[in-house]
Amino acid sequence: MKPHSSFLQRWPSWHTSLARRLRRRSFPPPLGQIDFGDLRQSEPLGRETDQDAGHPVDRYYIEQFFRREAHSLKGRVLAIGHEHSAAGALEGKTVTSLPFTDDAELLHHLAAVQEHTYETLILWHVLHKVYELDTAVRHVHRVLTPGGILLATVPGTCYAAQHPDEPVPYWRFTCVSLQKLIEENFPARRIDIETWGNVVVALAHLHRIGIQQLTQQELAYRDEHYPLILTLIAEKRVGLH
């Protein structure tokens, strides 16, 4: 079903007016009193092929993260996934890029890499598409040099693959589940996990509405209970410390 052609223009005024109305009344509002407007439909308002949908919200956060952490990248870098989103951070680095096609091929590639090969490893929205998570993280840890850095992004909120040739996502993550997964191999005190996004941002993402329809205040606000993405920095132990 094609979304209403004028919704993308009406979105800012709709969610702003709704926010004002909610601030003026007690919360939560009485049952049945919320006006969902154009959001009351069973299909997303936007589509991946829409030319006017704008810049994807999850990609905006991923780019923000890698720009901020550009100084952390060191030595030989293995970048797995859509490395174009980290392109600015990778300038001037010795980079091996590996596009993600499926989890079996990824595990096969990592298994063939000698241990202690890379100082930095980037996983750009990859882990949720790998069924054997424990195996993947063990390989990632193995190929990093002592003191090496893992930088990763994973979804907290996402939709399933839309096309037959897209990798199928198996998992969504919380801070707790991601921490438990990574600390099986990396020391807990050298793991840093952040949440990015909030319920308004997650709603826009699920409707495939870009950042142009959101304010900077909405994009900047972080609610750990409704993360759109999570970012991870983990450092491999040096020696026995």
Secondary structure, DSSP 8 states (H G I E B T S, - for coil): ----TTHHHHHHHHHHHHHHHHHHS-SS--TT----GGG-SSS-SS-TT-TTS-S-HHHHHHHHHHHHTGGG--SEEEEEE-GGGGHHHHTTSEEEEE----HHHHHHHHHHS-TT-EEEEEEES-GGG-S-HHHHHHHHHHHEEEEEEEEEEEESS-----STTS--------HHHHHHHHTTTS-GGGEEEEEE--HHHHHHHHTT--GGGS-HHHHH---TTS-SEEEEEEE---TT-
